[in-house]
Amino acid sequence: MAFLYNVSICCYLFLIHVAGLFNNKAKQWIAGRKNIFERIQKDVKPGAKLAWFHCASLGEFEQARPVIEEFKKLYPHYKLLLTFFSPSGYEVRRNYEFADFVYYMPIDTPSNARRFLDLVNPSIVFFVKYEFWFNYIIQIKKKNIPFFVFSAIFRENQHFFKWYGGWFRKQLKSITHIFVQNTESLSMLQKIGVTQVSVCGDTRFDRVNTIARNVKAFPLIKKFCEGSDVFIAGSSWPPDEELLTMLINSNRTNFKFIIAPHMVDLPHIVSLGEKLKGQFVKYSEADEENITKTKVMIIDSIGILSHVYQYGKLAYIGGGFGSGIHNILEAATFGLPVIFGPKYHKFREAVDLIKEGGAYSISNENEFMETVMKLYNEPELLKEKSQIARNFVQKNIGATDIILKKIEKSIVSGH
């Protein structure tokens, strides 16, 4: 199985180089790893105590962030190394203030794993959620480095639980401790003999709670919203925007609208603007005068959406008509009931919030309009759902403390 795994890694590497001929993200993936070991050797000095955190992308980074920042407070003598698999994480967080070093992770071949670990020589390692790179896991085990996976979630269709999954299960057993999000994951792992597991929940709850307690003000957005209830659409894709423009153009509500598209390139912003009847303003061009003449603001910058939710009453979260919904907790922590498309079942927080009554899944235009209008026409219902969303976040915080308390023994033991 190790041979087949390594063949699959080589095939992936070949395919991404082919994709790099015409795909910009693949080009970034390749370019970011060019001369990676030479850069690491130049930057990372031998002998430093170093903690290595690895995330697939930006979403996993948000899960890692509360642990990283609290770790840095507790153990300031550690250097922090942060790696990403995807450009969407690295390109946004390459200058992250709490990390001493930020790199792309070298592709998971046996030689790369050995060379990387020899160069950085971490004292402790953390992987986030779904990141299981088995050559790295093998080398970490050989070097006897404390190794933790947190905010992990497991499903029965993963290869760990298949008849052919023995080799993969063996690698899981070599991880020092796995912190899972739910009891279902705990039970599945225990059934296959992986016992160094505990339930800690999802660290994203801690992250959005921190955002809400340290929220940034945006005076122009605040002025745009004054005197109106605001509907905020976060991380929208074209299928989501078809619904949003239909609602806006219908003029059936007195909402003001803030749309933060997932893609903020100019052609997409122009295309979105053309679908809106009447005026809109881009955040990058907003001023004291033009924000008073429109009911729609388009956020055409990255990194502020999680704070913008403070101005809303109701949220729509994009991605549910594509590969899956984006982060609903950033809105829920400010007490916004959330609406999203049908592809949400892989996201435990969405499933749970629907059950509690603070979220709605819609599958078409009619369901979307019915849901929005019901909440719009019944202010007391909207208020009730708002409190449910806010309470949902509050009762699920605390995963970061559980993780840091558990790893304390590894720090104290001299690693």
C-alpha positions, -999 to +999 in steps of 0.1 A: +000+000+000+029+024+007+041+018-029+006+026-043+004+057-021+037+070-034+027+063-070-005+083-064+016+112-051+038+111-082+007+111-104-007+140-086+026+159-090+026+151-128-010+163-132-005+195-113+024+204-136+002+197-166-025+219-150+001+246-144+003+252-181-031+269-181-043+272-145-031+301-124-037+284-090-016+254-102+011+277-114+012+293-079+014+258-063+044+249-084+062+283-082+058+285-044+077+252-040+106+262-063+139+260-044+119+255-012+146+235+006+173+261-002+150+288+013+143+268+044+180+260+049+187+297+047+159+309+070+157+282+097+187+282+120+197+249+136+191+244+173+160+266+176+130+251+195+104+251+168+066+242+166+053+232+132+017+238+122+004+226+089-029+236+072-043+226+039-058+260+031-073+292+044-103+275+061-080+251+081-058+280+090-088+297+106-092+265+127-055+265+136-053+302+144-066+302+180-043+273+189-013+290+172-019+323+189-025+308+223+006+285+219+027+316+211+015+333+242+022+303+264+055+293+249+071+325+234+105+308+233+093+286+205+098+296+168+066+289+149+067+274+114+034+274+094+030+255+061+002+253+036-007+229+009-028+253-011-021+287-026-054+300-012-039+297+023-003+306+016-009+336-006-032+352+019-012+344+051+024+344+039+030+374+062+011+361+092+024+380+122+024+351+147+045+328+125+083+331+122+084+311+090+057+304+064+061+280+035+043+257+011+046+221+023+069+202+000+049+174-018+047+142+003+074+120-011+096+099+013+127+120+003+110+153+007+096+143+041+130+132+054+147+163+041+121+188+054+122+173+089+160+172+089+161+209+081+134+223+104+138+197+132+106+205+150+101+199+187+063+194+182+040+191+152+004+200+146-018+191+116-053+204+111-085+186+103-081+164+072-043+167+066-029+132+067+003+131+047+017+096+054+053+100+045+055+129+069+037+109+095+061+081+091+092+103+094+077+122+124+072+089+142+108+078+134+121+110+149+099+105+180+085+140+177+052+147+196+026+149+169-010+161+173-039+164+149-068+187+160-103+197+148-103+164+129-135+148+117-139+113+102-165+097+080-172+061+072-164+065+035-127+074+042-101+049+034-092+043+070-125+024+074-123+003+042-112-033+039-080-021+022-072+005+049-049-014+071-018+005+061-036+039+066-049+028+100-014+019+111-002+054+104-031+069+124-019+048+154+015+065+152+001+100+159+006+110+195-030+122+199-060+131+177-085+157+188-118+151+170-148+173+166-175+149+176-183+116+193-191+099+160-155+103+149-143+091+183-164+059+180-152+052+145-116+055+154-120+033+185-136+006+164-105+003+143-081+003+173-071+040+173-074+048+209-053+079+215-083+101+207-104+126+225-133+149+216-125+186+219-149+202+194-141+226+166-115+254+172-133+276+147-158+284+175-130+299+195-118+318+165-151+335+157-157+342+194-123+360+195-133+380+164-166+390+180-148+402+211-122+421+192-142+433+163-128+460+140-149+490+130-155+501+094-169+537+096-181+538+060-198+505+062-214+515+095-227+547+079-240+528+049-260+505+072-274+532+095-311+532+098-316+500+079-317+462+085-289+447+065-288+414+046-252+401+042-241+376+016-207+361+024-184+341+000-210+340-027-205+322-060-224+329-093-253+304-085-257+321-051-256+355-068-285+346-091-307+342-060-293+374-044-299+396-074-334+382-078-341+392-042-326+426-045-342+434-079-376+423-066-377+453-041-398+432-018-379+442+013-364+473+028-331+455+035-298+471+025-275+445+011-238+438+015-224+412-009-189+398-004-182+375-034-158+346-031-141+359-063-131+396-061-115+400-095-127+429-115-144+410-143-165+391-117-174+423-098-184+440-131-205+410-141-223+410-107-229+447-109-245+444-143-271+420-129-282+445-103-309+470-114-301+504-100-270+516-083-244+498-062-211+509-047-179+489-044-163+491-010-130+501-026-147+532-041-171+540-012-172+575+002-194+596+024-216+607-005-221+577-027-230+553+001-261+573+007-274+568-028-275+530-030-289+500-011-262+476-023-225+475-013-201+450-029-171+441-008-142+438-034-114+432-009-102+402+011-099+397+048-127+419+063-159+398+059-156+382+093-159+417+109-185+430+085-211+406+098-214+428+129-236+451+108-261+425+097-294+411+107-295+381+084-269+362+063-266+341+033-235+319+030-222+309-004-209+276-018-239+254-011-246+250-048-210+241-055-185+220-036-198+230-002-207+259+020-182+284+034-179+295+070-213+300+087-198+306+122-184+340+114-220+352+109-236+332+136-213+346+163-228+380+157-263+366+160-271+363+123-294+334+113-278+319+082-292+306+049-273+284+025-276+260-004-282+222-003-246+210-001-239+214+036-240+179+050-203+175+054-202+205+077-212+194+112-218+230+124-244+235+096-262+203+104-263+211+141-274+247+136-303+237+113-314+212+140-314+240+166-333+264+144-307+290+136-300+280+100-319+272+069-309+252+038-326+261+005-325+243-028-341+267-053-354+303-058-388+297-043-374+282-011-349+311-008-376+338-012-400+320+011-373+318+038-361+354+035-397+368+034-408+348+064-379+361+085-384+396+071-421+397+079-418+383+114-393+404+134-399+384+166-391+352+147-359+368+133-349+379+168-355+344+182-334+328+155-307+354+161-304+344+197-302+307+187-273+314+164-254+335+190-260+309+217-249+281+194-214+296+191-211+304+228-219+269+240-193+253+217-162+274+225-134+259+245-116+234+222-084+255+222-080+252+260-086+214+259-059+210+232-033+231+250-039+215+283-033+181+267-001+190+249+014+207+280+029+173+290+048+171+258+062+206+262+071+200+299+088+167+291+115+185+272+105+183+236 
